[in-house]
Amino acid sequence: MTQQKLEIKELLTSFQDYLTYEKGLSQNTIDAYKSDVIKFTQYADLNNLNKNVVSRYFFELSEFNYSNTSKQRMYSSIKQFLIFLSNSGFTDNFEIENIKFKSELKLPEVISITQIDSMIDYFDHNSFLNSRNKTIIDFIYSTGSRVSEVINVNVSDIDTKESFVRLEGKGSKQRIVPLGSLLINNLNEYLKFRDSIENLKSSKLFLSKSYNNLDRTAVFRLIKSTGKKLGLSVNLHPHTLRHSAATHMLEGGCDLRTVQEFLGHSSVSTTQIYTKVTKEFLEEAFTESHPRS
């Protein structure tokens, strides 16, 4: 029993390395895949693995109240694990059925430009912490960045003179995002506080209140608490600002491919969910303003 656990532990470590270095997946995706595979190894005997075992696992999994998105991720996790086992010589190569789960179309929550402005303007540049908070909110919305990109951006990734920032997204993919003049003003004010910190060791742009690297949960708390103080009714999180930025760009006439590049989506199909939001906006505007509506 101890030996079997040890083997599984070693396999999981090797699988994690495979996802990191060969597949280039983000840490969040790797953690999710690893969690899925742990559940699978608790169900299946890896020494007697076959197509029927895998199919039965997914059949039994359907009895649980997981979302279709989670089921699809679990399927991808285990498929990658089986490919890894086969390539590593641990098992024979066998294919599992291509299971397709119907995606649930969940429209992203969006807040108005006025509400975005009120969140940014809630803070002033009167202290390090307030200046940081103001700039983080502006940064997320103005660049459409993910939380992981916000906490990992370095000062050296920012070029305020040329007005761009280099962001590293999922799978270590880098992209260049333009910086607007309002965000540059906030960045310059914040950097005055940051530059005045003595013996600073971190290269990250945004720091914790103790001048260490910022944790992603701190960003979630900041967005949620700011919205609560302003009385915003939506369930705010950092992705709400990202969703809002994409939607506002499309409403302003930006084409889908440009928004795809802006958000760092590998496929335009991921970006197309925003066209549903914009379609509803256009329909409402057409009904209210067009002479032949």
Backbone bond lengths (Angstrom), bond angles and torsions (degrees), N, CA, C in turn:
res aa  C-N    CA-C-N  psi(-1)  N-CA   C-N-CA  omega(-1)  CA-C   N-CA-C  phi
1 M - - - 1.470 - - 1.526 110.82 -
2 T 1.318 116.74 -45.06 1.464 121.54 179.41 1.523 111.01 -64.03
3 Q 1.377 114.59 -39.89 1.455 119.84 -179.31 1.532 111.08 -64.86
4 Q 1.372 116.27 -40.78 1.456 120.54 179.01 1.525 111.36 -62.91
5 K 1.324 117.33 -42.45 1.465 121.81 178.24 1.519 110.62 -62.51
6 L 1.336 115.29 -39.53 1.454 120.63 179.98 1.524 110.31 -64.77
7 E 1.334 117.37 -40.84 1.454 121.39 179.31 1.521 110.98 -64.61
8 I 1.317 116.45 -43.07 1.457 120.80 179.65 1.528 110.16 -64.23
9 K 1.325 115.99 -40.64 1.462 120.37 179.05 1.524 110.49 -60.96
10 E 1.344 115.51 -43.12 1.469 119.85 178.91 1.527 111.23 -65.80
11 L 1.338 115.85 -39.96 1.460 120.37 178.45 1.533 110.94 -62.21
12 L 1.326 116.07 -42.81 1.457 120.55 -179.27 1.533 111.44 -64.40
13 T 1.325 115.84 -38.22 1.467 119.91 176.96 1.519 110.80 -63.80
14 S 1.342 116.00 -44.54 1.467 120.82 178.63 1.521 111.14 -65.91
15 F 1.346 115.54 -37.91 1.468 120.38 178.80 1.525 110.71 -64.82
16 Q 1.330 116.01 -39.78 1.460 120.60 177.71 1.519 110.78 -63.30
17 D 1.323 117.44 -41.21 1.469 121.39 176.85 1.534 110.54 -63.48
18 Y 1.327 116.15 -39.00 1.469 122.10 178.61 1.526 110.68 -61.04
19 L 1.331 116.23 -45.02 1.470 120.93 -179.41 1.528 110.91 -67.80
20 T 1.334 115.79 -35.32 1.468 120.59 -177.13 1.513 111.96 -74.18
21 Y 1.341 116.29 -52.76 1.460 120.43 -169.11 1.532 114.18 -94.02
22 E 1.340 117.41 -29.93 1.461 119.24 -179.89 1.525 112.44 -94.92
23 K 1.338 116.19 -39.62 1.460 119.45 -178.45 1.523 112.60 -93.07
24 G 1.347 116.89 -21.49 1.458 121.08 177.96 1.513 114.35 65.71
25 L 1.341 116.95 34.58 1.462 120.88 -178.28 1.526 110.88 -80.54
26 S 1.333 115.61 158.46 1.460 120.39 178.84 1.528 109.67 -72.63
27 Q 1.337 116.36 161.77 1.462 120.79 -178.28 1.525 111.57 -63.39
28 N 1.325 116.97 -37.54 1.469 120.05 179.13 1.519 111.34 -62.92
29 T 1.336 116.84 -42.64 1.469 121.32 178.45 1.523 110.66 -66.08
30 I 1.319 116.52 -41.11 1.466 121.19 179.00 1.519 110.76 -61.47
31 D 1.325 116.64 -44.54 1.468 120.92 179.02 1.528 111.11 -61.34
32 A 1.345 116.17 -41.13 1.466 120.64 179.79 1.527 110.66 -66.79
33 Y 1.343 116.79 -43.85 1.467 121.35 179.11 1.528 110.72 -62.17
34 K 1.311 115.47 -43.51 1.463 120.00 -178.85 1.527 110.93 -63.12
35 S 1.327 116.42 -41.71 1.466 120.91 177.82 1.529 110.92 -61.92
36 D 1.338 116.64 -42.03 1.464 120.98 178.70 1.525 111.44 -63.35
37 V 1.325 115.69 -42.03 1.469 120.23 -177.22 1.527 110.99 -69.90
38 I 1.330 117.33 -35.17 1.470 120.70 176.31 1.528 109.91 -59.32
39 K 1.333 117.08 -44.16 1.464 120.97 177.69 1.525 110.86 -62.03
40 F 1.328 115.35 -39.32 1.463 120.06 -179.70 1.529 111.19 -66.37
41 T 1.332 117.43 -42.07 1.469 120.38 -179.22 1.528 112.20 -69.39
42 Q 1.337 116.08 -22.78 1.466 119.50 175.15 1.524 111.18 -75.17
43 Y 1.337 115.58 -20.57 1.467 121.22 -179.63 1.526 111.57 -93.56
44 A 1.326 115.77 -44.70 1.465 121.13 -171.10 1.520 111.87 -103.92
45 D 1.331 115.23 143.95 1.460 122.14 172.77 1.526 107.94 -83.92
46 L 1.324 117.05 110.68 1.463 120.42 -175.49 1.523 113.05 -64.77
47 N 1.344 116.23 -19.18 1.467 119.59 178.84 1.526 111.90 -79.90
48 N 1.332 116.58 -14.51 1.468 120.86 179.73 1.534 109.78 -131.03
49 L 1.304 114.39 52.47 1.457 120.62 -174.74 1.526 109.94 -90.12
50 N 1.333 116.39 132.94 1.451 120.78 175.28 1.524 109.82 -151.22
51 K 1.307 114.80 177.15 1.468 121.00 -176.23 1.524 112.02 -60.19
52 N 1.338 116.81 -39.07 1.461 120.36 -177.97 1.530 111.88 -65.49
53 V 1.330 116.11 -37.60 1.468 120.54 179.78 1.529 110.07 -62.58
54 V 1.337 115.08 -44.05 1.463 120.02 -179.21 1.529 110.91 -66.32
55 S 1.333 116.60 -44.75 1.468 120.75 179.77 1.521 110.81 -61.87
56 R 1.325 116.70 -40.38 1.468 120.41 179.72 1.528 110.82 -66.12
57 Y 1.319 115.86 -36.27 1.467 120.17 179.41 1.527 110.53 -61.91
58 F 1.338 115.82 -45.53 1.460 118.83 -179.95 1.521 111.89 -69.58
59 F 1.328 116.88 -32.05 1.458 120.03 176.73 1.527 110.12 -63.79
60 E 1.332 116.29 -45.12 1.465 120.38 179.97 1.537 110.95 -70.39
61 L 1.323 115.32 -30.76 1.465 120.05 179.06 1.530 111.19 -64.31
62 S 1.329 116.26 -31.46 1.464 120.78 -178.47 1.523 112.40 -65.44
63 E 1.334 116.46 -17.79 1.462 119.89 179.00 1.527 111.85 -74.71
64 F 1.324 116.35 -19.28 1.462 119.86 -179.12 1.533 110.24 -87.44
65 N 1.307 115.59 155.89 1.464 121.29 -173.89 1.527 111.59 -86.49
66 Y 1.342 116.46 56.70 1.457 120.81 174.34 1.525 108.50 -89.04
67 S 1.325 116.80 150.52 1.460 120.00 174.58 1.525 108.56 -70.96
68 N 1.330 116.08 159.37 1.462 119.95 178.39 1.521 111.55 -61.74
69 T 1.320 115.85 -33.33 1.463 120.24 178.24 1.530 110.72 -63.51
70 S 1.336 116.51 -42.98 1.465 120.90 178.67 1.526 110.87 -65.99
71 K 1.335 116.69 -41.15 1.472 120.80 178.90 1.525 110.72 -62.33
72 Q 1.333 115.77 -41.27 1.460 119.79 179.24 1.521 110.96 -64.71
73 R 1.338 116.74 -39.07 1.462 120.03 177.88 1.523 110.64 -66.04
74 M 1.345 116.79 -41.76 1.470 120.78 178.49 1.525 111.02 -60.98
75 Y 1.321 115.31 -40.58 1.467 119.75 177.33 1.532 110.28 -61.59
76 S 1.350 116.05 -45.02 1.472 120.31 179.29 1.525 111.17 -63.95
77 S 1.327 116.35 -39.66 1.466 121.35 179.95 1.518 110.60 -58.91
78 I 1.330 115.58 -50.06 1.467 120.51 -174.83 1.522 110.81 -72.00
79 K 1.320 116.21 -34.90 1.468 119.00 176.68 1.524 110.41 -62.68
80 Q 1.334 116.70 -43.54 1.462 120.09 177.10 1.530 111.22 -64.01
81 F 1.318 115.95 -36.55 1.472 120.44 179.30 1.524 110.73 -65.33
82 L 1.331 116.99 -40.99 1.463 121.10 179.28 1.532 111.12 -67.31
83 I 1.328 116.20 -38.76 1.467 120.23 175.98 1.523 109.98 -62.12
84 F 1.336 115.03 -43.23 1.472 120.58 178.36 1.532 110.90 -61.29
85 L 1.342 117.95 -45.48 1.466 122.12 -180.00 1.521 110.87 -61.44
86 S 1.334 115.39 -41.13 1.465 119.92 -179.38 1.525 111.16 -68.32
87 N 1.325 116.94 -46.91 1.469 121.02 -179.23 1.523 112.28 -64.34
88 S 1.348 115.40 -29.30 1.466 120.42 -179.20 1.522 112.56 -86.90
89 G 1.336 116.82 -4.02 1.453 120.56 178.09 1.515 114.57 82.27
90 F 1.336 117.38 12.27 1.466 119.83 -179.61 1.534 111.69 -79.60
91 T 1.339 116.64 -30.83 1.465 120.61 179.83 1.518 109.54 -136.82
92 D 1.339 115.75 165.35 1.454 120.59 172.09 1.521 108.67 -71.82
93 N 1.314 115.21 156.88 1.461 119.66 179.65 1.524 110.19 -79.29
94 F 1.307 117.44 119.93 1.460 120.36 173.57 1.514 109.36 -142.68
95 E 1.321 114.56 147.68 1.461 119.86 -177.38 1.518 110.19 -96.66
96 I 1.318 115.47 143.49 1.459 119.80 173.91 1.525 108.06 -103.68
97 E 1.299 115.48 155.53 1.459 119.94 -177.00 1.528 110.54 -60.74
98 N 1.319 114.22 141.93 1.463 119.83 179.68 1.527 108.67 -79.09
99 I 1.320 116.09 94.52 1.455 121.58 -177.59 1.522 109.03 -87.07
100 K 1.308 115.82 127.77 1.464 120.42 178.23 1.519 109.40 -114.32
101 F 1.306 114.86 122.44 1.453 120.78 177.25 1.520 108.22 -99.67
102 K 1.299 116.61 135.30 1.453 120.84 179.98 1.524 109.45 -66.63
103 S 1.311 115.66 122.55 1.464 120.03 -178.66 1.520 110.38 -71.12
104 E 1.309 115.23 139.80 1.451 120.41 175.38 1.517 108.29 -89.80
105 L 1.322 116.44 120.14 1.456 120.07 -179.72 1.519 109.57 -78.80
106 K 1.296 115.28 103.77 1.461 120.03 177.91 1.520 108.14 -108.66
107 L 1.303 115.30 111.56 1.454 118.87 -179.83 1.525 109.89 -69.90
108 P 1.316 116.87 133.13 1.462 119.84 179.62 1.519 111.16 -66.86
109 E 1.321 115.98 142.42 1.459 119.74 175.82 1.524 109.07 -70.55
110 V 1.298 115.92 139.66 1.464 121.85 -177.48 1.525 108.63 -130.92
111 I 1.323 116.20 139.54 1.465 119.97 173.65 1.531 108.48 -114.40
112 S 1.308 115.80 161.51 1.464 121.00 -173.66 1.528 111.94 -75.58
113 I 1.323 115.07 164.53 1.467 120.76 177.07 1.526 109.94 -61.73
114 T 1.329 116.68 -38.23 1.470 121.01 178.37 1.524 111.13 -61.76
115 Q 1.329 116.46 -41.25 1.465 120.65 178.64 1.527 111.35 -67.79
116 I 1.330 116.31 -38.20 1.473 120.74 175.39 1.530 109.38 -59.53
117 D 1.317 115.73 -49.07 1.474 120.62 -179.82 1.527 111.50 -59.01
118 S 1.330 115.96 -39.27 1.476 119.53 -178.84 1.530 110.73 -66.75
119 M 1.333 117.04 -33.52 1.466 120.15 177.30 1.525 110.91 -68.36
120 I 1.327 115.88 -44.02 1.472 120.20 179.66 1.528 110.53 -65.95
121 D 1.347 115.56 -42.81 1.471 120.54 -176.42 1.522 113.25 -77.16
122 Y 1.333 117.24 -6.48 1.462 120.27 177.99 1.530 110.99 -63.57
123 F 1.341 115.42 -28.77 1.465 120.97 -178.79 1.526 110.63 -108.25
124 D 1.321 115.35 152.39 1.466 122.04 176.14 1.534 109.31 -118.11
125 H 1.308 115.32 170.15 1.472 120.82 177.10 1.532 109.79 -91.39
126 N 1.329 116.64 50.43 1.470 119.68 -178.02 1.521 113.33 -102.91
127 S 1.335 117.16 -1.43 1.468 121.77 175.96 1.522 108.20 -160.41
128 F 1.323 116.22 164.77 1.461 119.94 179.53 1.522 111.25 -56.72
129 L 1.351 116.29 -49.27 1.459 120.86 -173.98 1.533 112.02 -66.24
130 N 1.328 116.67 -44.47 1.464 120.01 178.99 1.527 111.64 -65.53
131 S 1.314 115.40 -39.96 1.462 120.42 178.73 1.528 110.35 -64.97
132 R 1.323 116.29 -42.05 1.462 120.57 177.74 1.526 110.76 -62.44
133 N 1.334 116.88 -46.67 1.460 121.19 -178.19 1.528 111.55 -61.23
134 K 1.317 115.91 -45.31 1.467 121.42 178.94 1.526 110.61 -59.13
135 T 1.334 115.31 -43.77 1.461 120.71 -175.59 1.526 111.21 -73.28
136 I 1.327 118.32 -36.24 1.466 121.18 178.12 1.528 110.54 -61.95
137 I 1.336 116.75 -47.35 1.468 120.30 -179.20 1.528 109.90 -61.49
138 D 1.322 116.24 -44.68 1.464 120.61 178.34 1.525 110.46 -63.73
139 F 1.324 116.97 -40.42 1.469 121.79 -177.50 1.529 110.79 -63.11
140 I 1.335 117.19 -46.71 1.466 120.70 -178.47 1.526 110.69 -60.34
141 Y 1.336 115.36 -47.62 1.464 119.36 -177.87 1.533 111.56 -70.30
142 S 1.318 117.02 -44.50 1.468 120.70 -174.30 1.523 112.70 -70.63
143 T 1.324 117.58 -28.54 1.470 120.48 -178.87 1.526 112.82 -106.74
144 G 1.346 117.01 -8.07 1.467 119.62 -178.00 1.506 112.82 62.85
145 S 1.315 117.19 31.10 1.468 121.42 -172.58 1.519 112.89 -83.74
146 R 1.321 115.00 155.97 1.459 122.87 173.31 1.532 108.74 -82.03
147 V 1.329 115.85 163.25 1.473 119.77 179.21 1.523 110.46 -60.21
148 S 1.325 116.69 -43.21 1.476 120.27 -178.85 1.524 111.01 -60.97
149 E 1.327 116.82 -33.84 1.461 120.79 179.11 1.532 110.86 -72.72
150 V 1.319 115.82 -36.17 1.473 120.50 -179.88 1.519 111.25 -65.08
151 I 1.330 116.68 -46.52 1.469 119.24 -175.29 1.526 112.19 -76.57
152 N 1.340 117.47 -16.81 1.464 120.09 -176.51 1.527 113.87 -103.70
153 V 1.339 117.55 -6.57 1.458 118.77 -179.60 1.528 109.73 -68.41
154 N 1.321 115.84 135.30 1.464 122.34 179.35 1.527 110.50 -97.24
155 V 1.316 115.73 158.85 1.467 120.19 176.34 1.529 109.67 -58.81
156 S 1.326 116.55 -36.29 1.468 120.87 -178.75 1.531 112.74 -69.23
157 D 1.331 117.00 -13.71 1.471 120.69 178.04 1.529 111.77 -81.44
158 I 1.328 115.37 -11.69 1.466 121.31 -177.05 1.530 110.37 -96.71
159 D 1.320 116.13 132.64 1.471 120.97 172.19 1.526 107.18 -130.45
160 T 1.334 115.78 95.65 1.467 119.97 -176.72 1.531 112.24 -73.61
161 K 1.322 116.94 -24.65 1.464 119.98 179.86 1.531 110.85 -73.13
162 E 1.336 115.54 -41.58 1.469 119.95 178.15 1.534 111.53 -90.59
163 S 1.321 115.61 -4.74 1.474 122.86 174.81 1.529 113.59 62.06
164 F 1.334 116.12 55.01 1.469 119.03 173.91 1.520 110.17 -151.23
165 V 1.332 114.94 161.04 1.457 122.08 173.99 1.521 108.36 -132.69
166 R 1.314 116.54 143.69 1.464 122.07 176.44 1.528 107.99 -98.46
167 L 1.320 117.35 119.87 1.459 122.85 -179.82 1.517 110.36 -111.55
168 E 1.324 115.72 143.42 1.461 120.65 176.50 1.521 108.52 -110.05
169 G 1.326 116.36 112.02 1.460 122.01 -175.27 1.506 113.43 -96.42
170 K 1.336 115.13 -152.12 1.462 121.14 -178.16 1.516 111.02 -63.96
171 G 1.331 115.27 142.07 1.463 120.43 179.87 1.507 113.39 64.86
172 S 1.340 116.10 26.85 1.477 122.94 178.79 1.526 112.81 60.60
173 K 1.328 116.90 23.52 1.465 120.56 177.96 1.521 109.80 -80.53
174 Q 1.326 115.01 129.34 1.459 120.29 -178.83 1.524 111.02 -99.59
175 R 1.312 115.57 147.68 1.464 120.42 175.20 1.522 108.79 -145.27
176 I 1.311 115.19 154.87 1.459 122.18 177.97 1.531 108.40 -102.07
177 V 1.324 115.99 127.84 1.463 121.56 -179.35 1.525 108.62 -122.07
178 P 1.324 116.98 131.79 1.478 119.28 179.22 1.528 112.29 -68.32
179 L 1.315 115.69 151.12 1.464 122.04 176.95 1.522 109.06 -107.32
180 G 1.334 116.24 127.66 1.453 120.62 176.89 1.519 111.36 -76.40
181 S 1.327 116.28 161.38 1.466 120.83 -175.98 1.530 112.32 -63.86
182 L 1.353 117.33 -36.40 1.463 120.05 -179.59 1.522 111.06 -67.24
183 L 1.347 116.26 -40.62 1.463 119.69 177.82 1.529 110.35 -67.00
184 I 1.321 117.84 -39.56 1.469 121.17 179.03 1.529 109.91 -60.21
185 N 1.329 117.11 -41.01 1.473 120.46 177.52 1.527 110.99 -60.00
186 N 1.330 116.28 -44.83 1.466 120.19 179.40 1.522 111.64 -67.61
187 L 1.329 116.44 -38.90 1.466 119.85 177.60 1.528 110.97 -62.04
188 N 1.304 116.85 -44.67 1.472 120.47 -179.60 1.522 111.56 -62.06
189 E 1.334 116.79 -39.83 1.468 120.41 178.68 1.531 110.16 -67.18
190 Y 1.328 116.32 -42.89 1.466 120.31 179.79 1.528 110.98 -65.61
191 L 1.328 116.59 -40.71 1.466 120.49 -178.18 1.529 112.14 -63.80
192 K 1.325 117.38 -25.76 1.464 119.72 175.30 1.527 110.32 -61.41
193 F 1.336 116.18 -43.26 1.469 120.69 177.15 1.519 109.89 -67.32
194 R 1.324 116.29 -45.30 1.462 120.20 -176.58 1.531 111.30 -63.51
195 D 1.326 116.40 -41.91 1.470 121.16 -177.83 1.526 112.40 -68.05
196 S 1.324 116.77 -20.11 1.467 120.25 -177.77 1.541 112.70 -85.65
197 I 1.340 116.71 -5.36 1.471 120.65 -179.51 1.524 109.15 -75.35
198 E 1.308 116.59 125.71 1.463 121.08 -178.08 1.534 111.52 -82.79
199 N 1.311 115.21 144.99 1.477 123.38 176.38 1.533 112.37 54.99
200 L 1.320 115.93 38.19 1.459 120.46 -179.90 1.527 109.65 -76.32
201 K 1.328 116.36 128.28 1.464 121.21 -176.71 1.529 112.63 -101.24
202 S 1.316 116.98 -27.00 1.471 120.37 -176.48 1.526 111.33 -74.48
203 S 1.331 115.97 142.02 1.466 121.53 176.26 1.529 111.42 -96.14
204 K 1.334 116.63 -3.51 1.460 120.39 -176.94 1.527 110.94 -70.15
205 L 1.326 115.51 147.63 1.455 120.72 -179.89 1.527 111.08 -67.97
206 F 1.315 116.00 -50.08 1.464 120.41 -177.73 1.526 110.70 -101.10
207 L 1.315 115.23 130.16 1.459 121.39 -174.31 1.521 110.92 -117.62
208 S 1.329 115.21 160.43 1.464 120.63 174.41 1.525 109.15 -74.53
209 K 1.336 116.34 173.44 1.464 119.52 -179.16 1.528 111.92 -66.18
210 S 1.357 116.24 -18.28 1.468 120.05 176.19 1.532 110.98 -98.82
211 Y 1.347 116.42 14.08 1.466 124.00 175.23 1.531 113.22 68.35
212 N 1.336 116.07 27.34 1.465 121.09 173.60 1.521 109.12 -104.14
213 N 1.340 116.20 -179.75 1.459 119.36 178.01 1.526 109.94 -62.40
214 L 1.297 115.51 141.78 1.462 121.91 -175.66 1.525 110.44 -80.69
215 D 1.331 116.33 138.95 1.461 122.01 177.81 1.529 109.56 -92.37
216 R 1.334 117.47 146.57 1.464 121.23 -177.53 1.533 112.31 -61.44
217 T 1.351 116.06 -32.46 1.460 118.65 -179.50 1.530 111.87 -65.53
218 A 1.333 116.26 -28.27 1.472 120.46 178.39 1.529 110.37 -66.09
219 V 1.335 116.32 -35.72 1.464 120.38 178.57 1.526 110.02 -69.06
220 F 1.334 116.50 -41.84 1.466 120.50 177.07 1.533 110.59 -59.39
221 R 1.333 115.67 -45.29 1.470 119.96 -179.13 1.526 111.05 -63.46
222 L 1.325 116.33 -40.17 1.466 121.01 -179.85 1.527 111.13 -60.97
223 I 1.322 116.90 -49.14 1.465 120.71 -177.35 1.525 110.64 -65.02
224 K 1.324 115.97 -45.71 1.470 120.62 -177.89 1.531 111.24 -64.44
225 S 1.331 116.84 -45.28 1.468 120.17 -177.01 1.530 111.51 -68.69
226 T 1.338 116.94 -36.15 1.471 119.99 178.56 1.524 110.48 -65.14
227 G 1.327 116.12 -43.68 1.458 120.10 177.56 1.513 112.44 -62.29
228 K 1.332 115.56 -39.18 1.467 120.73 179.99 1.528 110.42 -65.38
229 K 1.341 117.17 -42.10 1.467 121.26 -179.68 1.524 111.52 -65.22
230 L 1.333 115.63 -29.46 1.467 120.20 179.80 1.524 112.51 -88.27
231 G 1.340 115.81 -5.33 1.467 119.95 179.02 1.507 114.24 76.18
232 L 1.348 117.61 23.91 1.466 120.56 178.17 1.525 108.92 -74.00
233 S 1.325 116.21 130.73 1.465 120.80 -171.73 1.517 113.73 -79.87
234 V 1.334 118.20 -23.54 1.466 120.37 -177.32 1.533 110.51 -71.57
235 N 1.326 114.56 156.70 1.468 120.85 177.75 1.526 108.30 -80.53
236 L 1.307 115.82 89.02 1.466 121.01 -172.33 1.523 113.39 -74.35
237 H 1.316 115.30 139.39 1.460 122.52 169.71 1.525 106.92 -150.31
238 P 1.318 119.11 167.14 1.467 120.26 -176.11 1.522 114.43 -54.21
239 H 1.344 116.87 -35.46 1.463 119.28 -179.16 1.532 111.71 -66.17
240 T 1.342 116.67 -23.03 1.474 119.30 176.57 1.524 109.69 -60.35
241 L 1.333 116.61 -39.50 1.468 120.68 179.51 1.526 110.52 -68.57
242 R 1.314 116.64 -38.25 1.471 121.81 177.84 1.531 109.94 -65.22
243 H 1.349 116.26 -46.77 1.462 120.79 177.47 1.529 110.50 -59.49
244 S 1.324 115.62 -43.80 1.463 120.59 -177.47 1.523 110.76 -63.48
245 A 1.325 116.80 -41.55 1.470 120.72 179.32 1.523 110.61 -60.06
246 A 1.336 116.84 -45.99 1.468 120.86 -179.39 1.525 111.17 -63.34
247 T 1.323 116.06 -43.88 1.465 120.74 -178.79 1.520 111.29 -65.95
248 H 1.331 116.46 -42.85 1.468 119.90 179.87 1.529 111.46 -65.02
249 M 1.331 117.07 -34.29 1.469 120.47 177.56 1.527 111.01 -66.11
250 L 1.337 116.22 -43.73 1.466 120.22 179.18 1.530 110.92 -65.66
251 E 1.326 115.99 -40.26 1.464 120.39 177.89 1.533 110.89 -64.34
252 G 1.332 115.50 -28.31 1.463 120.23 179.87 1.515 113.43 -83.51
253 G 1.361 116.30 -1.57 1.459 119.86 175.84 1.514 115.12 106.36
254 C 1.320 118.36 3.68 1.463 121.17 179.99 1.537 109.64 -71.09
255 D 1.319 117.34 141.87 1.460 119.80 -179.18 1.530 111.04 -80.45
256 L 1.325 115.64 159.82 1.457 122.41 -172.70 1.525 112.37 -63.47
257 R 1.318 117.76 -38.93 1.473 121.29 -178.73 1.526 111.33 -63.56
258 T 1.318 115.81 -39.11 1.467 119.51 179.09 1.522 110.98 -66.66
259 V 1.338 116.01 -41.34 1.464 120.12 177.54 1.531 110.11 -64.28
260 Q 1.332 116.17 -36.19 1.467 120.38 176.38 1.526 111.14 -58.93
261 E 1.331 116.06 -47.10 1.463 121.02 178.56 1.527 110.83 -64.73
262 F 1.311 116.00 -40.30 1.469 122.38 -179.10 1.532 110.67 -61.04
263 L 1.335 116.34 -43.80 1.466 120.72 -177.92 1.527 113.10 -81.98
264 G 1.333 116.97 -17.54 1.458 119.82 -178.29 1.508 112.99 79.93
265 H 1.346 117.64 27.45 1.458 121.24 175.69 1.528 109.43 -76.94
266 S 1.329 116.52 135.34 1.466 119.87 179.94 1.524 111.36 -74.27
267 S 1.339 116.45 -25.32 1.456 120.84 -179.93 1.522 109.72 -129.65
268 V 1.320 116.04 141.90 1.463 119.98 179.55 1.521 111.47 -67.74
269 S 1.352 116.75 -20.96 1.468 120.01 179.54 1.521 111.13 -63.16
270 T 1.330 116.99 -30.98 1.465 120.67 177.01 1.518 110.61 -67.18
271 T 1.319 115.68 -35.02 1.465 120.87 -177.88 1.523 112.03 -76.08
272 Q 1.342 116.80 -22.41 1.459 120.59 -172.47 1.523 113.58 -65.24
273 I 1.332 117.69 -17.98 1.465 119.60 177.29 1.522 110.75 -59.18
274 Y 1.325 116.52 -28.65 1.469 119.97 -178.95 1.522 111.88 -72.30
275 T 1.339 117.39 -22.98 1.458 119.51 179.56 1.513 110.80 -67.84
276 K 1.331 117.73 -26.17 1.463 121.65 176.40 1.525 109.88 -65.66
277 V 1.329 115.53 -44.28 1.469 120.32 177.91 1.516 110.13 -62.52
278 T 1.330 115.69 -46.28 1.461 120.84 -178.24 1.518 111.54 -66.84
279 K 1.338 117.20 -35.39 1.461 122.03 178.34 1.527 109.93 -59.66
280 E 1.331 116.22 -44.06 1.465 119.88 179.08 1.525 110.80 -64.71
281 F 1.329 115.97 -37.58 1.472 120.74 177.64 1.529 110.14 -63.73
282 L 1.344 116.82 -44.29 1.460 121.18 -178.56 1.525 111.53 -66.88
283 E 1.338 115.96 -39.37 1.459 119.83 178.84 1.526 111.05 -61.63
284 E 1.348 115.29 -42.68 1.461 119.91 179.48 1.526 110.75 -65.66
285 A 1.339 116.04 -43.26 1.457 120.57 -180.00 1.537 110.73 -65.38
286 F 1.332 116.39 -38.15 1.466 121.25 -179.99 1.533 109.79 -65.17
287 T 1.332 115.98 -45.30 1.469 120.89 -178.77 1.511 111.24 -61.49
288 E 1.346 115.89 -37.91 1.462 119.57 -175.49 1.527 113.47 -82.19
289 S 1.344 117.46 -24.88 1.466 118.02 -169.49 1.521 116.27 -122.58
290 H 1.332 119.38 -22.98 1.462 119.75 -173.50 1.532 110.78 -81.75
291 P 1.335 117.38 134.02 1.470 121.31 -177.95 1.533 114.00 -59.56
292 R 1.336 115.77 -28.56 1.470 118.37 -176.88 1.515 112.47 -106.84
293 S 1.351 116.62 25.24 1.459 120.22 178.35 1.534 110.63 -75.39
